[in-house]
Amino acid sequence: MTALLILNYDVTDPQRLDAYRQAATPVLLGPDGGQLPAGTDQTVHLREGGRPPGGTHTAVLRFRDAEQARAVYESAR
């Protein structure tokens, strides 16, 4: 079953982020071919109990299953 990995983070230097994305996206998606179906520079408002507001950027990565998504998330890369 397809799994989504949703990353939310703050960006202070958009130009460096662009360079990082170009270098990091192939590594994050891994050799088994995850996909980056969505990304935004709009703030996401999280409603979960007591957490600080969401970061300035959000990316959604899609993987073939939860095991592949977990491996990427837990990777030291």
C-alpha positions in Angstrom: 0.0 0.0 0.0 1.3 3.5 -0.9 2.7 5.5 2.0 3.2 9.3 2.3 5.9 11.0 4.2 5.0 14.6 5.0 7.9 16.9 6.0 7.2 20.3 7.5 10.1 22.7 8.2 11.3 26.3 8.5 13.3 27.9 5.7 15.4 30.9 6.4 17.4 31.0 3.1 15.2 30.1 0.0 18.2 30.2 -2.4 20.1 27.6 -0.4 16.9 25.6 -0.2 16.7 25.4 -4.0 20.3 24.1 -4.2 19.7 21.6 -1.4 16.5 20.3 -3.1 18.4 19.6 -6.3 21.1 17.7 -4.4 18.9 16.0 -1.8 15.8 15.0 -3.7 17.3 11.9 -5.4 18.8 10.8 -2.1 15.6 11.3 -0.1 13.6 9.4 -2.7 16.1 6.6 -2.8 17.0 4.0 -5.4 13.6 2.4 -5.4 12.0 5.5 -6.9 9.9 7.4 -4.4 8.0 10.4 -5.8 7.7 14.1 -4.8 4.0 14.7 -5.7 3.7 18.0 -3.8 5.7 20.7 -2.2 4.7 24.2 -1.1 6.2 27.3 0.4 3.0 28.1 2.1 2.7 27.8 5.9 0.7 24.8 7.0 -1.4 25.3 10.2 -1.2 22.3 12.4 -4.0 21.8 14.9 -2.5 19.0 17.0 -2.5 19.6 20.8 0.0 22.2 22.0 2.4 22.0 19.1 4.0 25.2 17.8 2.8 26.5 14.4 3.9 24.6 11.3 7.0 25.5 9.4 7.2 27.7 6.3 7.6 24.8 3.8 6.0 21.4 3.4 6.9 18.5 1.1 5.0 15.3 0.5 7.0 12.3 -0.6 5.2 9.1 -1.9 6.6 5.6 -1.5 5.5 2.2 -2.5 4.9 1.2 1.1 5.4 2.2 4.7 8.6 0.2 5.0 10.2 2.2 2.2 9.0 5.5 3.7 10.3 4.5 7.2 13.7 3.5 5.8 14.1 6.9 4.1 12.9 8.8 7.3 15.3 6.8 9.5 18.2 7.0 7.1 21.4 8.7 8.2 21.8 10.2 4.8 
